Amino acid sequence: MELLAMEPVIAEAVQSGGGMAPLQLLGTILGIIGLIFFFGSAVGMIRFPDFYSRMHAAGKGDTLSTMLMLIGFGLVTMEDFSVGSWLLFVKLMAIVLFIYITSPTSTHALMRAAFEDEEMPLDEKDLKKPVGKKK
């Protein structure tokens, strides 16, 4: 029954040319790239051996992926260039600027606190030691 209700919408989309607007396509691509960077950041958080390497993966991946996804979302919502669309886009860009400033700053503060707490990065010889029971 729901399929019959959708037929006029589908027919209208086919008659109007269908497809995505270029900004929506670009926004979708940026969102997908942002998700890939989020995934890479998560893998880095799991795979890297010490605190400093993990913070590097988290700081870089979080900043770039969040910015890409928000810019992509802003482009997807710019379908008719109305005042509301522009207002939303400007707000999203303000959030992007805020994240661009605060994310590296907070990552630096956490790494500085770890350094002052004498958390030492791992050396190559530490990486070659087997992990397991201590004798």
Sequence and secondary structure as in RCSB ss.txt:
>XXXX:A:sequence
MELLAMEPVIAEAVQSGGGMAPLQLLGTILGIIGLIFFFGSAVGMIRFPDFYSRMHAAGKGDTLSTMLMLIGFGL
VTMEDFSVGSWLLFVKLMAIVLFIYITSPTSTHALMRAAFEDEEMPLDEKDLKKPVGKKK
>XXXX:A:secstr
 HHHHHHHHHHHHHHTT S  HHHHHHHHHHHHHHHHHHHHHHHHHH SSHHHHHHHHHHHHHHHHHHHHHHHHH
HT SS  HHHHHHHHHHHHHHHHHHHHHHHHHHHHHHHHHHTT     HHHHHS  S   
